[in-house]
Amino acid sequence: MIVLFGASGYTGQRVAEAMVRRGLRPILVGRSAGRLASLAQRLGDLGFGKLEVVTADVGNAASMRALIGRGDVLVSTVGPFARLGEPALRTAVNAGATYLDSTGEATFIRRVFEEFGPLAEQTGASLIPAFAHDYVPGNLAGALVLRHAGGVAHRVEIGYLVGGTGQVQAISRVAFAYLVERATKPGFTWRDGIQVEPTGLRMQTFPLNGRECLALTIGSTEHYALPRLAGPNGLHEVDVYFGWFRSTTRAAPLSSRVIPALLPALLAMPAARLLMHRIGNFAVRWAAEEPDSVALARITSHVIGTARNASGTALAEVRLMAAGDPYQLTAGLLAWAAQRAAEHGVSSPGALGPVEAFGLEALEVGAAEAGLHRL
Ligand SMILES: NC(=O)c1ccc[n+]([C@@H]2O[C@H](COP(=O)([O-])OP(=O)(O)OC[C@H]3O[C@@H](n4cnc5c(N)ncnc54)[C@H](OP(=O)(O)O)[C@@H]3O)[C@@H](O)[C@H]2O)c1
């Protein structure tokens, strides 16, 4: 049985549609009976038949417990995850279920791997967080460069470079709030172990379409998952970067070079982070609830994975690209993973990265079906 929690949300509705287009019959769960009914009606009108709907609220433990049992697949898009994510995660762990979510929040990812992963190993649950635009592509690119590097990689760098949005809001208000959290809350890196550090502490440029694209460090699932895929020599450093690039050929104003260059120093200062957090939260209030669909369709996401030896020489590079609405990529990835988990199971219990959970070959096929391709 596949249960979709948060089905009535912006992301959840797209995941529900991607699931039924794959022939799945998810149970649609949310807190608003009215919104669930109109989603079920819309999918019914598209010719997918009548789906079961269930109301549940993260604040009501009993309604959560009734959702799933051992062997079921729970997909959660109820966020922000730091505030709302724990009840679904705990329910899946206690039930011994497979859990997939759309989080991109570093603090929540750390909790999944460090706090809930060991509990899941005991109950038989498999937890695969951030199975979305952030951070399936980097896990895939990282696994591919590790394989090409032949077990001698010392360091892997992943760059997420997103462009094409112009001045228009291309994320939902909830996702905007999450970006503010991401920029101002601690991230982490991998240096022979997880090390907590400010988000954006380090900066790197990636060559893309004849330009150098600036990106700042973030905490994500690659830091936990890629070292486990490395050979007996281990993987000593993993850094993941996130940056926006301009799709126009117009020269960038000075501010767009100076501000990113100063950001790492600013983000390392607690007082500056607090100020940015306040400004960001103020801006969130004025953001539109839903993103601009025309802007979404113009987005291009590039992901560059590079494996290096100890002296910094590149051993392998892989580039992946997804064109168009990133929410559709997220929906396609979650629908594929839910089906794969329901029909073939998942490799093992515990907190897992996407490649560990499903295998590299299967994941690459699934990612391509969702719209993510190797260049
Ligand atoms: N990693 C990625 O690449 C990626 C991609 C897409 C989204 N995301 C993340 O996914 C999450 C969802 O984003 P979104 O844009 O879809 O937000 P959204 O439209 O606000 O959806 C949030 C969902 O959570 C539900 N919810 C809120 N409070 C609840 C409660 N107390 N009990 C039960 N359900 C509750 C909402 O129900 P109602 O419908 O009743 O309001 C809604 O279904 C966010 O955290 C976002 O950052 C990440």
The ligand as an SDF file (V2000), in Angstrom:
LIG
                    3D

 48 52  0  0  0  0  0  0  0  0999 V2000
   13.7240   19.0350   -1.8260 N   0  0  0  0  0  0  0  0  0  0  0  0
   13.0890   19.5670   -2.8650 C   0  0  0  0  0  0  0  0  0  0  0  0
   13.6090   19.6640   -3.9690 O   0  0  0  0  0  0  0  0  0  0  0  0
   11.6690   20.0240   -2.6570 C   0  0  0  0  0  0  0  0  0  0  0  0
   10.8160   20.1460   -3.7640 C   0  0  0  0  0  0  0  0  0  0  0  0
    9.4880   20.5150   -3.5350 C   0  0  0  0  0  0  0  0  0  0  0  0
    9.0480   20.7470   -2.2330 C   0  0  0  0  0  0  0  0  0  0  0  0
    9.9230   20.6290   -1.2000 N   0  0  0  0  0  0  0  0  0  0  0  0
    9.4600   20.8000    0.1890 C   0  0  0  0  0  0  0  0  0  0  0  0
    8.2630   20.0460    0.3610 O   0  0  0  0  0  0  0  0  0  0  0  0
    7.4480   20.6780    1.3360 C   0  0  0  0  0  0  0  0  0  0  0  0
    6.0640   20.9650    0.7620 C   0  0  0  0  0  0  0  0  0  0  0  0
    6.1580   22.0570   -0.1200 O   0  0  0  0  0  0  0  0  0  0  0  0
    4.8610   22.6680   -0.8210 P   0  0  0  0  0  0  0  0  0  0  0  0
    5.3330   23.7730   -1.6510 O   0  0  0  0  0  0  0  0  0  0  0  0
    4.0910   21.5350   -1.4150 O   0  0  0  0  0  0  0  0  0  0  0  0
    4.0700   23.2470    0.4520 O   0  0  0  0  0  0  0  0  0  0  0  0
    2.4830   23.3090    0.7050 P   0  0  0  0  0  0  0  0  0  0  0  0
    1.7650   23.5320   -0.5690 O   0  0  0  0  0  0  0  0  0  0  0  0
    2.2690   24.2810    1.8230 O   0  0  0  0  0  0  0  0  0  0  0  0
    2.1470   21.8460    1.2260 O   0  0  0  0  0  0  0  0  0  0  0  0
    2.3480   21.4820    2.5640 C   0  0  0  0  0  0  0  0  0  0  0  0
    1.4230   20.3500    2.9030 C   0  0  0  0  0  0  0  0  0  0  0  0
    1.5280   20.1060    4.3140 O   0  0  0  0  0  0  0  0  0  0  0  0
    0.2150   20.0050    4.8430 C   0  0  0  0  0  0  0  0  0  0  0  0
    0.1640   20.3640    6.2630 N   0  0  0  0  0  0  0  0  0  0  0  0
    0.5020   21.5400    6.8340 C   0  0  0  0  0  0  0  0  0  0  0  0
    0.2920   21.4670    8.1660 N   0  0  0  0  0  0  0  0  0  0  0  0
   -0.1850   20.2320    8.4190 C   0  0  0  0  0  0  0  0  0  0  0  0
   -0.6020   19.5470    9.5840 C   0  0  0  0  0  0  0  0  0  0  0  0
   -0.5830   20.1460   10.7980 N   0  0  0  0  0  0  0  0  0  0  0  0
   -1.0250   18.2570    9.4850 N   0  0  0  0  0  0  0  0  0  0  0  0
   -1.0660   17.6550    8.2780 C   0  0  0  0  0  0  0  0  0  0  0  0
   -0.6970   18.2440    7.1250 N   0  0  0  0  0  0  0  0  0  0  0  0
   -0.2690   19.5100    7.2160 C   0  0  0  0  0  0  0  0  0  0  0  0
   -0.6090   20.9630    4.0130 C   0  0  0  0  0  0  0  0  0  0  0  0
   -1.9660   20.6470    4.1470 O   0  0  0  0  0  0  0  0  0  0  0  0
   -3.1340   21.6480    3.6300 P   0  0  0  0  0  0  0  0  0  0  0  0
   -3.3130   21.3210    2.1640 O   0  0  0  0  0  0  0  0  0  0  0  0
   -4.3080   21.2800    4.4450 O   0  0  0  0  0  0  0  0  0  0  0  0
   -2.6430   23.0560    3.8640 O   0  0  0  0  0  0  0  0  0  0  0  0
   -0.0500   20.6630    2.6270 C   0  0  0  0  0  0  0  0  0  0  0  0
   -0.6380   19.4990    2.0900 O   0  0  0  0  0  0  0  0  0  0  0  0
    8.2000   21.9310    1.7660 C   0  0  0  0  0  0  0  0  0  0  0  0
    8.9220   21.6350    2.9310 O   0  0  0  0  0  0  0  0  0  0  0  0
    9.1360   22.2100    0.5890 C   0  0  0  0  0  0  0  0  0  0  0  0
   10.2670   22.9530    0.9660 O   0  0  0  0  0  0  0  0  0  0  0  0
   11.2180   20.2920   -1.3910 C   0  0  0  0  0  0  0  0  0  0  0  0
  1  2  1  0
  2  3  2  0
  2  4  1  0
  4  5  1  0
  4 48  2  0
  5  6  2  0
  6  7  1  0
  7  8  2  0
  8  9  1  0
  8 48  1  0
  9 10  1  0
  9 46  1  0
 10 11  1  0
 11 12  1  0
 11 44  1  0
 12 13  1  0
 13 14  1  0
 14 15  2  0
 14 16  1  0
 14 17  1  0
 17 18  1  0
 18 19  2  0
 18 20  1  0
 18 21  1  0
 21 22  1  0
 22 23  1  0
 23 24  1  0
 23 42  1  0
 24 25  1  0
 25 26  1  0
 25 36  1  0
 26 27  1  0
 26 35  1  0
 27 28  2  0
 28 29  1  0
 29 30  1  0
 29 35  2  0
 30 31  1  0
 30 32  2  0
 32 33  1  0
 33 34  2  0
 34 35  1  0
 36 37  1  0
 36 42  1  0
 37 38  1  0
 38 39  2  0
 38 40  1  0
 38 41  1  0
 42 43  1  0
 44 45  1  0
 44 46  1  0
 46 47  1  0
M  CHG  2   8   1  16  -1
M  END
$$$$
